[in-house]
Amino acid sequence: MAGDRSFSFSFGEASSAIAFEDVRIGFDEGEILRGVSFCVRERETVVLLGETGTGKTLTLKMAAGLLRPDSGNIEVLGQKVSEMSEKELLAFRRKIGFMFQEGALFDSMTVADNVAYRLHEDAIAADEIVPRVEEALRFVELEHTTDLLPSELSGGMRRRVSIARALVTRPPIVLYDSPTAGLDPVTSQTIITLILRLRDVFGVTALLATHRLQDGFALANFHFDPHAERVVANSQNGNGPAANAARTRFLVYRDGEIYFEGEPEEILSSKDPYLKRFLV
Protein backbone atom coordinates (compact mmCIF):
# COMPACT_ATOMS: atom_id res chain seq x y z
CA MET A 1 0.00 0.00 0.00
CA ALA A 2 1.22 3.49 -0.76
CA GLY A 3 2.81 5.26 2.17
CA ASP A 4 3.36 2.24 4.39
CA ARG A 5 7.11 2.63 4.76
CA SER A 6 7.13 6.41 5.20
CA PHE A 7 5.77 6.37 8.74
CA SER A 8 8.27 6.26 11.57
CA PHE A 9 7.33 5.34 15.14
CA SER A 10 9.58 5.55 18.17
CA PHE A 11 9.55 3.29 21.20
CA GLY A 12 10.74 3.58 24.76
CA GLU A 13 13.08 1.10 26.35
CA ALA A 14 10.61 -0.23 28.95
CA SER A 15 9.27 -3.73 28.34
CA SER A 16 5.81 -2.66 29.54
CA ALA A 17 4.21 0.04 27.42
CA ILE A 18 1.13 0.29 29.69
CA ALA A 19 0.86 -0.87 33.29
CA PHE A 20 -2.12 -0.64 35.68
CA GLU A 21 -1.53 -1.43 39.34
CA ASP A 22 -4.48 -1.81 41.74
CA VAL A 23 -6.47 0.86 39.87
CA ARG A 24 -9.84 1.90 41.29
CA ILE A 25 -12.36 4.39 39.92
CA GLY A 26 -16.01 5.08 40.60
CA PHE A 27 -18.76 7.64 40.34
CA ASP A 28 -22.02 8.42 42.10
CA GLU A 29 -23.51 5.10 41.05
CA GLY A 30 -20.67 3.26 42.75
CA GLU A 31 -17.23 1.82 42.07
CA ILE A 32 -16.69 0.73 38.45
CA LEU A 33 -13.17 -0.76 38.65
CA ARG A 34 -12.01 -2.36 41.88
CA GLY A 35 -8.29 -2.97 42.03
CA VAL A 36 -7.50 -3.75 38.39
CA SER A 37 -3.88 -4.69 37.56
CA PHE A 38 -2.46 -5.65 34.16
CA CYS A 39 0.29 -4.71 31.72
CA VAL A 40 0.60 -4.36 27.97
CA ARG A 41 4.06 -5.11 26.63
CA GLU A 42 5.61 -3.14 23.80
CA ARG A 43 4.27 -4.19 20.38
CA GLU A 44 1.57 -6.30 22.01
CA THR A 45 -2.19 -6.03 21.50
CA VAL A 46 -4.48 -6.46 24.50
CA VAL A 47 -8.21 -6.80 23.84
CA LEU A 48 -10.60 -5.64 26.57
CA LEU A 49 -13.90 -7.49 26.65
CA GLY A 50 -16.86 -7.01 28.94
CA GLU A 51 -20.48 -6.02 29.04
CA THR A 52 -21.56 -2.39 28.82
CA GLY A 53 -20.63 -0.46 31.94
CA THR A 54 -17.79 -2.73 33.05
CA GLY A 55 -15.12 -0.03 32.63
CA LYS A 56 -13.53 -0.70 29.23
CA THR A 57 -13.75 2.89 27.99
CA LEU A 58 -12.74 4.20 31.43
CA THR A 59 -9.59 2.09 31.17
CA LEU A 60 -8.68 3.65 27.83
CA LYS A 61 -9.34 7.17 29.09
CA MET A 62 -7.16 6.61 32.14
CA ALA A 63 -4.36 5.19 29.96
CA ALA A 64 -4.53 8.37 27.88
CA GLY A 65 -4.54 10.60 30.95
CA LEU A 66 -8.07 11.85 30.22
CA LEU A 67 -9.30 10.57 33.61
CA ARG A 68 -7.52 10.05 36.90
CA PRO A 69 -8.09 6.92 38.96
CA ASP A 70 -9.38 7.29 42.50
CA SER A 71 -6.41 5.20 43.63
CA GLY A 72 -3.68 3.01 42.20
CA ASN A 73 -0.89 3.64 39.72
CA ILE A 74 -0.89 3.90 35.92
CA GLU A 75 2.39 3.95 34.01
CA VAL A 76 2.54 4.50 30.25
CA LEU A 77 5.79 4.58 28.28
CA GLY A 78 7.70 4.72 31.56
CA GLN A 79 5.79 7.76 32.87
CA LYS A 80 3.44 7.76 35.85
CA VAL A 81 0.35 9.11 34.16
CA SER A 82 -1.70 8.96 37.36
CA GLU A 83 0.63 11.47 39.03
CA MET A 84 1.12 13.96 36.17
CA SER A 85 0.05 17.58 36.24
CA GLU A 86 -2.32 18.80 33.51
CA LYS A 87 0.57 20.56 31.78
CA GLU A 88 2.61 17.36 31.78
CA LEU A 89 -0.39 15.41 30.47
CA LEU A 90 -0.79 17.75 27.50
CA ALA A 91 2.74 16.93 26.37
CA PHE A 92 2.33 13.22 27.18
CA ARG A 93 -0.84 12.78 25.09
CA ARG A 94 1.14 13.57 21.95
CA LYS A 95 2.61 10.08 22.30
CA ILE A 96 -0.82 8.40 22.39
CA GLY A 97 -3.23 7.84 19.52
CA PHE A 98 -6.87 7.54 20.58
CA MET A 99 -9.65 6.31 18.32
CA PHE A 100 -12.86 7.25 20.08
CA GLN A 101 -16.08 5.29 19.67
CA GLU A 102 -18.08 6.60 16.68
CA GLY A 103 -15.01 8.54 15.51
CA ALA A 104 -15.76 11.76 17.47
CA LEU A 105 -14.86 14.01 14.54
CA PHE A 106 -15.52 17.76 14.52
CA ASP A 107 -18.63 18.21 12.37
CA SER A 108 -17.74 21.73 11.22
CA MET A 109 -14.23 20.81 10.07
CA THR A 110 -13.20 19.14 6.83
CA VAL A 111 -11.56 15.73 6.88
CA ALA A 112 -8.13 17.32 6.38
CA ASP A 113 -8.68 19.76 9.25
CA ASN A 114 -9.87 16.97 11.55
CA VAL A 115 -6.75 14.93 10.85
CA ALA A 116 -4.51 18.00 11.20
CA TYR A 117 -6.05 19.12 14.50
CA ARG A 118 -3.45 17.58 16.80
CA LEU A 119 -0.61 18.77 14.58
CA HIS A 120 -1.84 22.35 14.97
CA GLU A 121 -2.09 21.79 18.74
CA ASP A 122 1.53 20.60 18.74
CA ALA A 123 2.61 23.68 16.75
CA ILE A 124 4.00 21.58 13.90
CA ALA A 125 5.40 23.73 11.09
CA ALA A 126 2.75 24.64 8.53
CA ASP A 127 4.75 23.26 5.59
CA GLU A 128 4.91 19.86 7.34
CA ILE A 129 1.23 19.57 8.22
CA VAL A 130 -0.15 19.07 4.69
CA PRO A 131 2.18 16.18 3.73
CA ARG A 132 1.63 14.54 7.14
CA VAL A 133 -2.15 14.72 6.70
CA GLU A 134 -1.95 13.39 3.14
CA GLU A 135 0.28 10.54 4.32
CA ALA A 136 -2.16 9.55 7.08
CA LEU A 137 -5.16 9.69 4.74
CA ARG A 138 -3.32 7.58 2.15
CA PHE A 139 -2.75 4.98 4.84
CA VAL A 140 -6.51 4.63 5.37
CA GLU A 141 -7.15 5.01 1.61
CA LEU A 142 -9.15 8.23 1.97
CA GLU A 143 -6.83 10.73 0.31
CA HIS A 144 -9.72 11.80 -1.95
CA THR A 145 -11.84 13.03 1.00
CA THR A 146 -9.71 15.95 2.24
CA ASP A 147 -12.30 18.65 1.50
CA LEU A 148 -15.37 16.70 2.65
CA LEU A 149 -17.21 17.18 5.93
CA PRO A 150 -17.85 14.23 8.27
CA SER A 151 -21.57 14.39 7.43
CA GLU A 152 -20.68 13.53 3.83
CA LEU A 153 -18.93 10.28 4.84
CA SER A 154 -20.27 6.83 5.63
CA GLY A 155 -19.88 5.44 9.15
CA GLY A 156 -16.95 3.29 8.10
CA MET A 157 -15.22 6.20 6.42
CA ARG A 158 -15.58 8.30 9.58
CA ARG A 159 -13.89 5.52 11.57
CA ARG A 160 -11.06 5.45 9.04
CA VAL A 161 -10.62 9.22 9.34
CA SER A 162 -10.49 8.73 13.11
CA ILE A 163 -7.67 6.21 12.64
CA ALA A 164 -5.83 8.68 10.41
CA ARG A 165 -6.18 11.36 13.09
CA ALA A 166 -4.93 8.92 15.74
CA LEU A 167 -1.80 8.00 13.79
CA VAL A 168 -0.90 11.41 12.29
CA THR A 169 1.33 12.18 15.30
CA ARG A 170 3.11 8.83 14.74
CA PRO A 171 2.47 7.49 18.26
CA PRO A 172 3.97 4.26 19.61
CA ILE A 173 0.64 3.42 21.32
CA VAL A 174 -2.89 3.55 19.90
CA LEU A 175 -6.02 3.09 22.02
CA TYR A 176 -9.16 1.87 20.23
CA ASP A 177 -12.63 2.29 21.73
CA SER A 178 -15.08 -0.13 20.04
CA PRO A 179 -13.66 0.55 16.57
CA THR A 180 -16.15 -1.68 14.72
CA ALA A 181 -19.31 -1.06 16.79
CA GLY A 182 -22.37 -0.62 14.60
CA LEU A 183 -20.58 -1.36 11.34
CA ASP A 184 -21.51 -4.02 8.81
CA PRO A 185 -19.19 -7.07 8.54
CA VAL A 186 -17.39 -5.87 5.39
CA THR A 187 -16.67 -2.41 6.81
CA SER A 188 -15.65 -3.94 10.14
CA GLN A 189 -13.08 -6.08 8.32
CA THR A 190 -11.69 -2.95 6.65
CA ILE A 191 -11.15 -1.35 10.07
CA ILE A 192 -9.52 -4.50 11.48
CA THR A 193 -7.23 -4.65 8.44
CA LEU A 194 -6.05 -1.09 9.16
CA ILE A 195 -5.41 -2.00 12.81
CA LEU A 196 -3.43 -5.06 11.68
CA ARG A 197 -1.37 -2.90 9.31
CA LEU A 198 -0.49 -0.48 12.09
CA ARG A 199 0.48 -3.34 14.39
CA ASP A 200 2.41 -5.50 11.94
CA VAL A 201 4.07 -2.91 9.72
CA PHE A 202 4.96 -0.37 12.41
CA GLY A 203 4.92 -2.40 15.63
CA VAL A 204 2.31 -0.20 17.30
CA THR A 205 1.26 -1.23 20.80
CA ALA A 206 -2.53 -1.39 21.12
CA LEU A 207 -5.16 -1.53 23.82
CA LEU A 208 -8.53 -2.23 22.21
CA ALA A 209 -11.95 -2.26 23.88
CA THR A 210 -14.71 -4.13 22.09
CA HIS A 211 -17.91 -6.15 22.46
CA ARG A 212 -16.95 -8.22 19.42
CA LEU A 213 -14.89 -11.27 20.23
CA GLN A 214 -14.44 -11.90 16.48
CA ASP A 215 -12.35 -8.71 16.27
CA GLY A 216 -10.02 -10.10 18.90
CA PHE A 217 -9.78 -13.43 17.10
CA ALA A 218 -8.85 -11.63 13.87
CA LEU A 219 -6.06 -9.78 15.66
CA ALA A 220 -4.81 -12.98 17.28
CA ASN A 221 -5.02 -15.30 14.28
CA PHE A 222 -4.14 -13.09 11.32
CA HIS A 223 -1.40 -10.64 10.39
CA PHE A 224 -0.78 -8.07 7.66
CA ASP A 225 1.87 -9.17 5.19
CA PRO A 226 3.49 -5.99 3.79
CA HIS A 227 5.01 -7.90 0.87
CA ALA A 228 1.69 -9.39 -0.22
CA GLU A 229 -0.09 -6.18 0.90
CA ARG A 230 -2.94 -8.16 2.41
CA VAL A 231 -4.11 -9.90 5.56
CA VAL A 232 -3.10 -13.57 5.83
CA ALA A 233 -3.61 -16.28 8.43
CA ASN A 234 -0.79 -16.98 10.85
CA SER A 235 1.21 -20.06 9.84
CA GLN A 236 2.00 -22.94 12.17
CA ASN A 237 5.34 -24.67 12.76
CA GLY A 238 4.47 -28.21 13.65
CA ASN A 239 2.66 -28.24 16.98
CA GLY A 240 4.19 -24.98 18.13
CA PRO A 241 2.71 -21.50 18.19
CA ALA A 242 2.06 -19.54 15.03
CA ALA A 243 5.41 -18.48 13.65
CA ASN A 244 4.38 -14.96 12.72
CA ALA A 245 1.64 -14.32 15.28
CA ALA A 246 1.79 -10.99 17.06
CA ARG A 247 1.26 -11.15 20.78
CA THR A 248 -2.46 -10.80 21.48
CA ARG A 249 -4.09 -11.35 24.85
CA PHE A 250 -7.61 -10.97 26.17
CA LEU A 251 -8.77 -9.32 29.39
CA VAL A 252 -12.41 -9.84 30.33
CA TYR A 253 -13.97 -7.48 32.87
CA ARG A 254 -16.80 -8.48 35.20
CA ASP A 255 -18.13 -6.74 38.31
CA GLY A 256 -15.24 -4.28 38.43
CA GLU A 257 -12.48 -6.86 38.26
CA ILE A 258 -10.51 -8.87 35.70
CA TYR A 259 -12.53 -12.05 35.35
CA PHE A 260 -10.29 -13.70 32.75
CA GLU A 261 -6.87 -13.08 31.24
CA GLY A 262 -5.47 -15.32 28.53
CA GLU A 263 -5.48 -16.52 24.95
CA PRO A 264 -8.48 -16.67 22.59
CA GLU A 265 -8.34 -20.45 22.42
CA GLU A 266 -9.03 -20.57 26.15
CA ILE A 267 -12.28 -18.68 25.65
CA LEU A 268 -13.27 -20.96 22.77
CA SER A 269 -12.72 -24.08 24.85
CA SER A 270 -14.21 -22.67 28.06
CA LYS A 271 -17.50 -23.92 29.46
CA ASP A 272 -17.84 -20.76 31.58
CA PRO A 273 -21.24 -19.20 30.73
CA TYR A 274 -19.98 -15.61 31.13
CA LEU A 275 -17.14 -16.17 28.67
CA LYS A 276 -19.31 -18.11 26.23
CA ARG A 277 -21.74 -15.21 25.86
CA PHE A 278 -19.05 -13.32 23.94
CA LEU A 279 -19.03 -16.08 21.33
CA VAL A 280 -22.61 -15.28 20.29
N, C-alpha and C positions, 0 to 999 in steps of 0.2 A: 504494500500500500504506500502511496506517496506520503512522504514526510515522516515515516516511521523512525528512521535513523537520525533525524535532525534534533530530536528531543534529547535533553541531557538532564538526568536526575542525580542528586547527590545524596549520600547516606552517611549517617553517623557511625561511630565505631561500636556503639553498644549493641549487644546481641538481642536485647529486647527493645523493639521500637515503641511499644505501648505496654504499660504495666499498671494494673489496678490492684491496690492492696487494701482490703477490708473497707471498701467504699460503701457509704450509706447516703441515701438521699430520700427525702419525702416532702410532702406538701400537706395541705389542710386535710386531705382525705386519708392521710396516713403515710407510712413509710413504703416507698416503692422498691428500693434496693436495700437489702439488709446484709452488709458485710460481704460484698462481691470482690473476689480476687481472681485475676487471670493475667496472662501476658500474651502479647502478639510479637513473635520474633520478626526480625528484618526479613523482608521479601516473602513473608507468610500471609495467607489469607485466613481470617477467622470469620465464620458466619454465625451471627447471632439469630437464634430462633426463639420464638415464644409468642404467646397469645397477646392480643392488644392490651396495652396497659401494664406489661411486665417489665418495662424499663429499657427496651432496646434503643429507642431514639434518645432517651436521657443519657445512655452510655456514650453514644456518639457525640452528643453535645458536650459532655464533660471531657471527653478525649480532645475535643477541639477548643476547650477553654471557654465555651459559651455558657456553661453552668458550672457552679462550684458544688462539690459534694458537701453534705453536712459534716461528714467526718471521713477519715481515711486518706490515702495518698494516691495520686495519679502522676505517673511519670511518662512523658512522651519525648522521644528522641533525646533522652538523657536529661530532660528538664522537668522539674517538679511543677507541673501545670497547676496543681491544686494550691500552690503557695504563691503564684505569680501575682504581681500587681496588674491593673488593667493596662497600663502602658507596656509592660513586658508582654502581656498577652497579645496586644496588637501586633507586635513584631513577630511573636511566635506563630500566629495563625497564618503567616505567609508561607510556612513550611507544610501546611495541611490543606489538602483539597477536600471539599465537602460537597457531596451531591445530595441536596435536600430532596425529601419526598415531594413528588409533583413538579420538581424542577426549580420552583421558587424564583422564576425570572422576573425582572422588572418589566411590567406591561408596557410602560411608556417609552422604553428604550429599544432600539434595534438589536438584532442578534449580535452584531459586531460590538455594540456598546455594552451589552450584557457581558460578553466574554472579556471585554477590556476593562471591566469595572475594577477588578482587583489590581490590575496593572496601574491604573490611574491612582488608586489608593496608595500604592507603593512608590509613587513618583518615578515610574519607569520613563526613560527618555521617549519623547513623542515619536521619534523616527524608529524606535524599536517596537512600539506597541502594535502598529499595523501588521508587520510580518509575523509577530508572535500570535496575534489573533488569527491570521490566515492559516498559520501552521496548525493551531489547535482545531480550527474548523475543518481543515483537510483531514485531520486524524479521524474525526467523526463523520467525514464525508458529507459535510454541509457547507462547503465553501461558497455555494451559490446562494446562500440565504442571508448574507451579511446585512442587507438593507431591509429585511423583513422584520415585522413585529412578532412577538410571541403568539399573538392571537391569530396570526396567519399560518401557524405551524400546527402539525398534528401532535398528539400527545407524545408519541415516540420521538419525534423531532425535537420537542422541547426537552425531553430527557437527554438527548444527545448534545444539545446546546449546553445543558447543565454540566455534562461531563467535560465538554470543552472548557467551560469556565473553571471547573475544578482543577484541570491539568495545566491551564495557561501559565501558572506560576511555577510549573515544573516541580511539584512537591514530591518528597519521598514517600508520603503517606496520603492515601485517599480514603475518606469515610463515605460509605454509601448508605443512604436511608431508603429502604424499600425501592430500589431502582426500577423494578419491573411491575410494581403494583398497578393494577388496572389496565395493563397493556395486553393486547392479544398475543398469542404464542409466537407468531413470526416476529413481531416487534420486540418482544421480550428477548428472543434469541439474538437479535441485533445488539441490544444493550449488553447482554452477557458476553457477546463476542468482543465488544469494545473493552469491557472489564478484563477479559482474558488477554487482550493485546497489551493493555497497560501493565498487567502483571508479568507476562512472559517475555515481552520485548524490552521493558524498562526496569523490571524487578521491583515494581511499586508494592509496598506493604499495604494491605487493605483490611479494614474492619467493615463488614457488611451486615446490615440488619434486614431481615426479610421474613415474610410469612411463607415463602415458597421454597420448600425443601428441594424442588427440582433445580432451582438456581444454584444451590449449594452443591448438588451432585454434579452439575455441569462444570463448576469451578474445580471440583475435586478430581473428576474423571477425564477432563479434556484440557488441551492446551493449545495456544496459538502458535503455529509454525510460521516464523517470518519468511522462510525460504519458499514454502508453498503458499504463503499469504492466505491461510485459512485455518479454521479450527479443526483439530484432529484428535482422535481418542488417544489416551496415554497407552503406550506399549508396555508389555509385560516381559520380564526376563525370567523365564522358568516359573518358579513358584514365589519369586520375590516380589517386592513392590514395583509399581510402575516406574520404569527407568526415567521418564521425563516428567513425572508428576510433580507439580508445585505443592508445597506444603499447604494443606487446607484442613482446618479443624472446625468442629461445630461446638458452640456453646448454646445450651437450651436453658432459658430462664423459666422459673416457676415460683410463684409466691415470694418474689423478692430475692431469690437465691439462684445459684447455678445448679440446675437439676441434673444436667448431663454435660459432659465434656468428652469429646472423642471423635472417631472417624465416622464417615457416612455409613460404612458397612455395618457398624454397630447399631445404628438406628434401624437399618433395613432388617437386621436379624433379631431385633428386640421384640419381646412380647409385651413390653410396657405400654399400657393404653395411652398414656400421655404422649409418649414419643410417636406412637403409631398414628396419632391423629394428624401429624404433619405429613404423612404419606398420602393422605386423601387428596 
